[in-house]
């Protein structure tokens, strides 16, 4: 690991984000904005973001998920149920470019922080809400969490269609992070629009619809046409044999996708004539239709030799292949080491932290880690003093 060097100003330097988000979705999005250089002021209730309390942790209130979603932010504690603290939030909004939140609009209305109220103090603000479902439908007022949205977007059902013995969620906050990425680009698009119009706008980023767009890119299938020309679903994605291939001593992840890949693989196993003779292989369309069968053939072959053998032989024949990584493997991965992906971040309270460098690299306005995740309320006095100095 290497210490993060001082970096030039980021692409969003000078942009201020008032971050009313919590848990994972919103903090992940606003951390990315912070990595791009934005001044992110995280508004927390007196008890703090709930993810502060999800272990493991070295000290109370600094759980690992919180640490990994809240760098490059300043923490300010406000009790928004109190009129004085709500007034302070509006003063902060008057200095800001973005207000980001991920509670339901009805909750924002109860706090007196509607789209009508916030632009009254700053008509240039981008008012971005990320929550479960678009406004105007029967789901609009339902609570939403990652597991529920995965279920609504068919993820556990798709698992059963691809061979899982029972419905399963993706073992990551998949819906939260897909939606968080949508939140980032929606905010940036609204900021770009403001350059042209001079006005802010309300932006809605619904989890259900964002994840559906992600899933249905493949699985809308024959229902893409009206009337449908076939069933929904994508046969290659749903093939039970689309999984890491077992070798004699482990697993590899290999993908024969193009004509060249399949010709090379069939030659490697001593059956070069099969590409032309077997209709399952001859065209891309046929290979997608027969995905399960041809992946089953690959599995039969790969069981005969070790992982090291197949990593070597498949790569030598220009067939895409990677080892199946375990979490611990990432800590010593040679590519991550060579590219400086791991940062050694000094935290004044937590000691040394391991963090991944922001993945996006920009030549003139680099992403950076300027400050580690804050303690609860660490910057309340600092930020409020800035307001006072500015005459707010």
C-alpha positions as CSV (number, residue, x, y, z in Angstrom):
1,X,0.0,0.0,0.0
2,X,1.1,3.6,-0.7
3,X,0.4,6.9,0.9
4,X,-2.0,9.1,-1.1
5,X,0.0,11.9,-2.6
6,X,-1.2,15.5,-2.8
7,X,-3.3,15.9,-5.9
8,X,-4.4,18.9,-8.1
9,X,-8.0,20.1,-7.8
10,X,-10.6,17.6,-8.7
11,X,-13.2,18.0,-11.5
12,X,-15.9,19.0,-9.0
13,X,-13.7,21.3,-6.9
14,X,-15.9,24.3,-5.9
15,X,-19.1,22.2,-5.9
16,X,-20.8,21.9,-2.5
17,X,-23.1,19.0,-1.8
18,X,-25.4,18.9,1.3
19,X,-25.7,15.2,1.9
20,X,-28.8,14.1,3.8
21,X,-28.3,10.5,2.8
22,X,-27.7,7.5,5.0
23,X,-27.1,3.7,4.9
24,X,-25.4,2.8,1.6
25,X,-27.2,4.1,-1.6
26,X,-26.8,7.8,-1.0
27,X,-23.5,7.8,0.9
28,X,-21.9,5.7,-1.9
29,X,-23.1,8.3,-4.5
30,X,-22.0,11.3,-2.5
31,X,-18.6,9.7,-1.7
32,X,-18.0,9.4,-5.5
33,X,-18.8,13.1,-5.8
34,X,-16.4,13.8,-3.0
35,X,-13.7,11.7,-4.8
36,X,-14.2,14.0,-7.8
37,X,-13.4,17.0,-5.6
38,X,-16.8,18.2,-4.3
39,X,-17.1,19.6,-0.8
40,X,-19.6,17.1,0.7
41,X,-21.2,18.1,4.0
42,X,-22.8,15.1,5.6
43,X,-25.9,16.0,7.7
44,X,-26.4,13.4,10.5
45,X,-29.0,13.1,13.2
46,X,-27.8,13.0,16.8
47,X,-27.5,9.2,16.7
48,X,-25.5,9.3,13.5
49,X,-25.9,7.4,10.2
50,X,-27.2,3.9,11.1
51,X,-24.2,2.3,9.2
52,X,-21.9,3.8,11.8
53,X,-23.0,0.9,14.0
54,X,-22.6,-2.0,11.6
55,X,-19.5,-4.0,12.6
56,X,-16.8,-4.9,12.5
57,X,-15.4,-1.8,14.0
58,X,-12.4,-0.7,16.1
59,X,-14.3,2.0,17.9
60,X,-18.0,2.6,18.4
61,X,-19.7,4.6,15.7
62,X,-17.0,3.8,13.0
63,X,-18.2,0.6,11.4
64,X,-16.4,-0.7,8.3
65,X,-19.3,0.0,5.9
66,X,-19.6,3.6,7.1
67,X,-15.8,4.1,6.7
68,X,-15.9,2.8,3.2
69,X,-18.8,5.0,2.0
70,X,-18.1,8.3,3.7
71,X,-14.6,9.5,2.9
72,X,-14.1,13.0,1.6
73,X,-17.0,14.3,3.7
74,X,-17.5,16.6,6.7
75,X,-19.9,15.5,9.3
76,X,-22.4,18.0,10.8
77,X,-25.0,16.9,13.4
78,X,-28.4,18.5,13.1
79,X,-31.8,17.5,14.5
80,X,-34.0,18.5,11.6
81,X,-37.1,18.0,13.8
82,X,-36.0,21.2,15.6
83,X,-36.9,24.5,13.8
84,X,-33.5,26.0,14.5
85,X,-31.6,23.1,13.0
86,X,-34.0,23.0,10.0
87,X,-33.2,26.7,9.5
88,X,-29.5,26.0,9.7
89,X,-29.9,23.3,7.0
90,X,-31.7,25.8,4.8
91,X,-28.8,28.3,5.4
92,X,-26.4,25.6,4.2
93,X,-28.6,24.9,1.2
94,X,-28.3,28.6,0.3
95,X,-24.5,28.1,-0.1
96,X,-24.7,24.8,-1.9
97,X,-25.0,23.4,-5.5
98,X,-26.7,20.1,-4.6
99,X,-29.0,18.7,-1.9
100,X,-28.9,14.9,-2.0
101,X,-31.3,12.8,0.1
102,X,-32.6,9.2,0.2
103,X,-35.7,9.3,2.3
104,X,-39.2,9.3,0.9
105,X,-40.7,12.6,-0.3
106,X,-43.4,12.4,2.3
107,X,-40.6,12.4,5.0
108,X,-39.0,15.4,3.3
109,X,-42.4,17.2,3.4
110,X,-42.8,16.5,7.1
111,X,-39.4,18.1,7.6
112,X,-40.5,21.2,5.6
113,X,-37.8,20.5,3.0
114,X,-39.8,20.1,-0.2
115,X,-38.8,21.1,-3.6
116,X,-40.8,24.2,-3.1
117,X,-39.1,25.1,0.2
118,X,-35.5,24.6,-0.8
119,X,-35.3,26.6,-4.0
120,X,-36.9,29.4,-2.2
121,X,-33.5,30.0,-0.6
122,X,-31.4,28.9,-3.6
123,X,-33.1,28.6,-7.1
124,X,-29.8,27.2,-8.5
125,X,-29.7,24.1,-6.3
126,X,-30.0,20.6,-7.7
127,X,-32.5,18.8,-5.4
128,X,-31.8,15.1,-5.9
129,X,-33.8,12.4,-4.2
130,X,-33.0,8.7,-4.4
131,X,-35.7,6.4,-2.9
132,X,-37.5,3.2,-3.6
133,X,-40.1,3.9,-6.3
134,X,-41.1,6.7,-8.7
135,X,-43.7,9.1,-7.4
136,X,-47.3,8.6,-8.7
137,X,-47.6,4.8,-8.5
138,X,-49.1,2.4,-5.9
139,X,-45.6,1.6,-4.6
140,X,-44.6,5.2,-4.1
141,X,-45.0,5.3,-0.3
142,X,-43.6,1.8,0.4
143,X,-40.3,1.5,2.4
144,X,-37.4,0.2,0.3
145,X,-34.2,-1.6,1.1
146,X,-31.7,-3.4,-1.1
147,X,-33.2,-6.9,-0.5
148,X,-36.8,-5.7,-1.3
149,X,-35.7,-4.0,-4.5
150,X,-33.7,-7.0,-5.6
151,X,-36.9,-9.1,-5.1
152,X,-39.0,-6.6,-7.0
153,X,-36.6,-6.5,-9.9
154,X,-36.7,-10.3,-10.2
155,X,-33.1,-11.0,-9.0
156,X,-33.9,-13.9,-6.7
157,X,-36.3,-15.5,-9.2
158,X,-33.7,-15.2,-12.0
159,X,-31.3,-17.1,-9.7
160,X,-33.7,-20.0,-9.6
161,X,-34.0,-19.9,-13.4
162,X,-30.3,-20.1,-13.8
163,X,-29.9,-23.2,-11.5
164,X,-29.9,-22.0,-7.9
165,X,-31.9,-24.5,-5.8
166,X,-33.7,-21.6,-4.1
167,X,-34.2,-17.9,-4.6
168,X,-31.1,-15.9,-3.5
169,X,-30.1,-12.2,-3.3
170,X,-26.9,-11.1,-4.9
171,X,-24.5,-11.1,-1.8
172,X,-23.8,-7.4,-2.1
173,X,-25.8,-4.2,-1.8
174,X,-26.5,-4.5,-5.5
175,X,-29.6,-2.4,-5.8
176,X,-28.2,0.4,-3.6
177,X,-25.0,0.7,-5.5
178,X,-26.6,0.5,-9.0
179,X,-28.9,3.3,-7.9
180,X,-26.1,5.2,-6.3
181,X,-24.2,5.2,-9.7
182,X,-27.4,6.5,-11.4
183,X,-27.6,9.2,-8.7
184,X,-24.1,10.4,-9.5
185,X,-24.6,10.8,-13.2
186,X,-28.1,12.3,-12.6
187,X,-26.6,15.0,-10.4
188,X,-23.8,15.7,-12.8
189,X,-26.3,16.0,-15.7
190,X,-28.4,18.4,-13.7
191,X,-25.3,20.5,-12.9
192,X,-24.4,20.6,-16.6
193,X,-27.9,21.7,-17.4
194,X,-27.6,24.5,-14.9
195,X,-24.6,25.8,-16.8
196,X,-26.9,26.3,-19.8
197,X,-30.1,27.5,-18.0
198,X,-28.9,29.0,-14.7
199,X,-31.5,27.1,-12.8
200,X,-31.5,24.1,-10.5
201,X,-34.1,21.4,-10.8
202,X,-35.7,18.5,-8.9
203,X,-34.2,15.1,-9.8
204,X,-35.8,11.7,-8.9
205,X,-33.6,8.5,-8.9
206,X,-35.9,5.5,-8.0
207,X,-34.3,2.3,-7.0
208,X,-36.9,0.0,-8.5
209,X,-36.8,1.6,-12.0
210,X,-33.0,2.0,-11.9
211,X,-32.4,-1.7,-11.2
212,X,-35.1,-2.8,-13.7
213,X,-33.2,-0.8,-16.4
214,X,-30.1,-2.7,-15.4
215,X,-31.8,-6.2,-15.4
216,X,-34.0,-5.8,-18.4
217,X,-31.2,-4.7,-20.7
218,X,-30.8,-8.5,-21.2
219,X,-34.0,-10.0,-19.9
220,X,-36.7,-8.0,-21.6
221,X,-36.0,-10.5,-24.4
222,X,-38.8,-11.2,-26.8
223,X,-41.1,-8.7,-25.0
224,X,-38.9,-5.9,-26.5
225,X,-41.4,-6.1,-29.4
226,X,-45.1,-5.4,-29.2
227,X,-46.6,-7.9,-29.5
228,X,-43.8,-10.1,-28.1
229,X,-41.9,-12.3,-30.5
230,X,-40.7,-14.6,-27.8
231,X,-40.3,-15.1,-24.0
232,X,-38.6,-12.7,-21.7
233,X,-35.2,-13.7,-20.4
234,X,-31.7,-14.1,-22.0
235,X,-30.8,-17.8,-22.5
236,X,-27.0,-17.3,-22.1
237,X,-27.4,-15.4,-18.8
238,X,-29.9,-18.0,-17.5
239,X,-27.9,-21.1,-18.5
240,X,-27.3,-23.2,-15.4
241,X,-23.8,-24.0,-16.7
242,X,-22.9,-20.3,-16.9
243,X,-20.7,-20.3,-13.8
244,X,-17.0,-20.7,-12.9
245,X,-15.7,-24.0,-14.3
246,X,-14.5,-26.7,-11.9
247,X,-11.0,-27.9,-12.6
248,X,-9.1,-30.8,-11.1
249,X,-8.1,-28.6,-8.1
250,X,-10.3,-25.5,-8.1
251,X,-12.1,-23.2,-10.5
252,X,-11.5,-20.8,-13.4
253,X,-13.6,-18.2,-15.0
254,X,-13.3,-18.6,-18.8
255,X,-15.5,-17.2,-21.6
256,X,-15.4,-18.4,-25.2
257,X,-17.5,-15.8,-26.9
258,X,-16.4,-15.1,-30.5
259,X,-15.8,-17.4,-33.4
260,X,-12.1,-17.2,-32.8
261,X,-12.4,-18.1,-29.1
262,X,-14.5,-21.2,-29.9
263,X,-12.3,-22.3,-32.8
264,X,-9.3,-22.0,-30.5
265,X,-10.9,-23.9,-27.7
266,X,-12.2,-26.8,-29.9
267,X,-8.7,-27.1,-31.4
268,X,-7.2,-27.1,-27.9
269,X,-9.4,-30.1,-26.9
270,X,-8.6,-31.9,-30.1
271,X,-12.0,-31.4,-31.9
272,X,-11.4,-28.6,-34.4
273,X,-13.9,-29.9,-36.9
274,X,-16.7,-29.5,-34.5
275,X,-17.0,-25.8,-35.1
276,X,-18.4,-26.4,-38.6
277,X,-20.0,-29.8,-38.0
278,X,-22.0,-29.0,-34.8
279,X,-24.8,-26.4,-35.4
280,X,-24.5,-25.4,-31.7
281,X,-21.2,-23.6,-32.5
282,X,-21.4,-22.3,-36.0
283,X,-23.0,-18.8,-35.3
284,X,-23.3,-16.4,-32.4
285,X,-27.1,-16.8,-32.4
286,X,-26.8,-20.6,-32.2
287,X,-24.3,-20.4,-29.4
288,X,-26.6,-18.2,-27.4
289,X,-29.5,-20.6,-28.0
290,X,-27.4,-23.6,-26.9
291,X,-25.5,-21.8,-24.2
292,X,-26.2,-24.4,-21.5
293,X,-25.1,-27.3,-23.7
294,X,-21.8,-25.8,-24.9
295,X,-20.9,-24.5,-21.4
296,X,-21.6,-28.1,-20.2
297,X,-19.0,-29.3,-22.7
298,X,-16.5,-26.9,-21.5
299,X,-17.1,-28.0,-17.9
300,X,-16.5,-31.7,-18.9
301,X,-13.2,-30.8,-20.4
302,X,-11.9,-28.5,-17.7
303,X,-12.3,-31.1,-14.9
304,X,-9.4,-33.1,-16.4
305,X,-6.6,-30.7,-15.5
306,X,-5.5,-28.2,-12.8
307,X,-6.4,-24.6,-12.6
308,X,-2.8,-23.6,-13.3
309,X,-2.9,-25.7,-16.5
310,X,-6.0,-24.0,-17.8
311,X,-4.9,-20.5,-16.9
312,X,-1.8,-21.2,-18.9
313,X,-3.3,-23.0,-21.9
314,X,-6.4,-20.9,-22.4
315,X,-4.3,-17.6,-22.2
316,X,-1.8,-19.1,-24.7
317,X,-4.7,-19.6,-27.1
318,X,-6.1,-16.1,-26.7
319,X,-9.1,-17.3,-24.8
320,X,-10.3,-14.9,-22.0
321,X,-9.6,-16.5,-18.6
322,X,-9.2,-15.4,-15.0
323,X,-8.8,-17.3,-11.8
324,X,-11.9,-17.3,-9.5
325,X,-10.8,-15.0,-6.8
326,X,-11.5,-15.2,-3.1
327,X,-11.8,-12.0,-1.0
328,X,-8.4,-12.6,0.7
329,X,-6.8,-13.0,-2.8
330,X,-7.5,-9.3,-3.5
331,X,-5.1,-8.1,-0.7
332,X,-2.1,-9.6,-2.5
333,X,-3.4,-9.3,-6.1
334,X,-0.4,-8.3,-8.4
335,X,-2.5,-6.1,-10.7
336,X,-3.9,-4.1,-7.8
337,X,-0.4,-3.8,-6.3
338,X,1.2,-2.7,-9.6
339,X,-1.5,0.0,-10.3
340,X,-1.4,1.4,-6.8
341,X,-5.0,0.5,-6.1
342,X,-4.7,0.1,-2.4
343,X,-4.2,3.2,-0.3
344,X,-2.8,3.4,3.2
345,X,-4.9,6.2,4.7
346,X,-4.1,7.8,8.0
347,X,-7.1,8.3,10.2
348,X,-6.7,10.5,13.3
349,X,-9.0,8.3,15.3
350,X,-9.0,4.9,13.6
351,X,-5.2,4.6,12.9
352,X,-4.2,3.2,9.5
353,X,-7.0,2.3,7.1
354,X,-6.8,0.2,3.9
355,X,-8.9,1.8,1.1
356,X,-9.3,1.3,-2.6
357,X,-8.2,4.3,-4.7
358,X,-11.1,5.9,-6.6
359,X,-11.3,3.7,-9.7
360,X,-11.8,6.5,-12.2
361,X,-8.5,8.2,-13.3
362,X,-8.6,11.7,-14.9
363,X,-5.5,13.3,-16.5
364,X,-6.0,17.0,-15.5
365,X,-8.4,16.8,-12.6
366,X,-7.6,13.7,-10.7
367,X,-9.9,11.9,-8.2
368,X,-8.4,11.8,-4.7
369,X,-8.9,10.9,-1.1
370,X,-8.4,14.1,0.8
371,X,-10.0,13.2,4.1
372,X,-11.0,9.9,5.7
373,X,-14.5,9.2,6.9
374,X,-15.5,11.6,9.7
375,X,-16.3,11.1,13.3
376,X,-20.0,11.9,14.2
377,X,-20.3,15.7,14.2
378,X,-16.6,16.2,13.7
379,X,-17.1,19.3,11.5
380,X,-20.2,20.8,13.0
381,X,-18.4,23.8,14.6
382,X,-16.2,24.3,11.5
383,X,-19.1,24.4,9.1
384,X,-21.3,26.5,11.2
385,X,-18.4,28.9,11.7
386,X,-18.1,29.2,8.0
387,X,-21.8,30.1,7.7
388,X,-21.4,32.8,10.4
389,X,-18.3,34.2,8.7
390,X,-20.2,34.4,5.4
391,X,-23.0,36.3,7.1
392,X,-25.6,33.5,6.8
